[in-house]
Amino acid sequence: MSAPSPDDPIRSDDPEPHFSSLSHATGILAAVSGGPDSMAMMHLLARWAPAHRPPILVATVDHGLRPEAAEEAAFVAQEASALGLPHRTLVWTGDKPQTGLQEAAREARYRLLGQLAREIGASHLVTAHTQDDQAETILMRLAKGSGLKGLAGMRRERHREGLVHVRPLLDWPKAALLDLCWRNGWGFVTDPSNADERFARVRWRGLMPLLEKEGLTAERLARLAERAAQVEEALEIKARRALEASHPEAGEGTFAFQAACLVEEPFEIALRILQQALDRTGFESTRLERLEACLERLREAIGAGEPLRLTIAAALLHLDRAGRLELGPEPPRSRGR
């Protein structure tokens, strides 16, 4: 593979284009596992030198799943120290699930990182997700029947429980970061779980060379995600405007609006209106299929001028004959049915 061109804004070694959005952070927590992606990110962060660079703390999560993990965390700590960056190791303790291990590890990782970020007063969390990670995410969501929102993939920036989670290297192919490590002599470790085919992401990764032969490259999948995100943003804006025009009423733990917009707007817009109404009352997210089925029942009842009561995502929805839809907590006795 050829070396990255210094004139390429995506592949350049210059960290400024990738980290400029972090300039106003009050503090940065960098999640570094020790693999080539995150080690390259750490070195680039250390090179980044705006006039007033926010304080940076490097953190490594030891999930307690492999005996080598503690040594890998110590390696990251040593490399971070050589760059003048402080380091903390976070350990996931307690029993580990027999199924859904990767998802549970992911949740534990972000929980631990979030706790540390709040402890040190950091406003931003950075992770080294790459273009390849984005492509694998899109394929996995396609296989699960995801809607447009899921096909938007991982966002470059998103808010996560008071933190701004930034993925500054989302345009970088993994191969480019690996090449960067080799050319600069930056050490890294190899996690054997990245080749463990018990995990769905690893199996999809193994399929990528076959898909690339047919033109379905990581770059094209990432571009699909960008386009889906643009469309999703436009639909969300349209839904928000329609909801605001429907005479919304916010109460303590409740939210109500005139539901005619669920019929007047196209199905995809109405779907987002319903989700936004649920979001405003703080109810848990639900599967797309359940949300679609709920909307279909509401549209039928609104069209017939009939009342309707139904539950979804721990919320009770009450549509009256006048077309007013109120969302409130589901009665405790009904939960889990």
JOTANOR-V753195 format. One line per field, one symbol per residue. ss: DSSP state (A for helix, B for strand, O for the rest). psi: psi as a letter, one per 20 degrees, with the letter a starting at -180 (. if undefined). A space follows every 50 residues. Layout:
ss = ???
psi = ???
This chain:
ss = OOOOOOOOOOOOOOOAAAAAAAOOOOOBBBBOOOOAAAAAAAAAAAAOOO OOOOOBBBBBBBOOOOOOAAAAAAAAAAAAAAOOOBBBBBBOOOOOOOOO AAAAAAAAAAAAAAAAAAAAOOOBBBOOOOAAAAAAAAAAAAAOOOOAAA AOOOOOBBBBOOBBBBOOOOOOOAAAAAAAAAAAOOOOOOOAAAAOOOOA AAAAAAAAAAAAAOOOOAAAAAAAAAAAAAAAAAAAAAAAAAAAOOOOBB BOOBBBBBOOAAAAOOAAAAAAAAAAAAAAOOOOOOOAAAAAAAAAAAAA AAAAOOOBBBBBOOBBBBBOOOOBBBBBBOOAAAOOO
psi = pqqppiioigiqioighhjhiihjqiqpoooohirhghhggghhghhpmr hnpqqppppppoikiqhihhhhhhgggghgghjkpqqqppporrqqqhqk ggghhgggghggggggghhikqipppqlqrhghgghggghhghjkqahgh iibpqhpqpnliqoopnikiipqhhhhghggghikpqrrpohiijojhpg hhghhhighghhhjimrhghhhhgggghhggggghggggghhghiklqop aojrpqrojhhhhhqqghghghggghgghhjkqqrrqghhgghggggghg gghikqrpprqpljqppoprhijpppprppphiiqj.
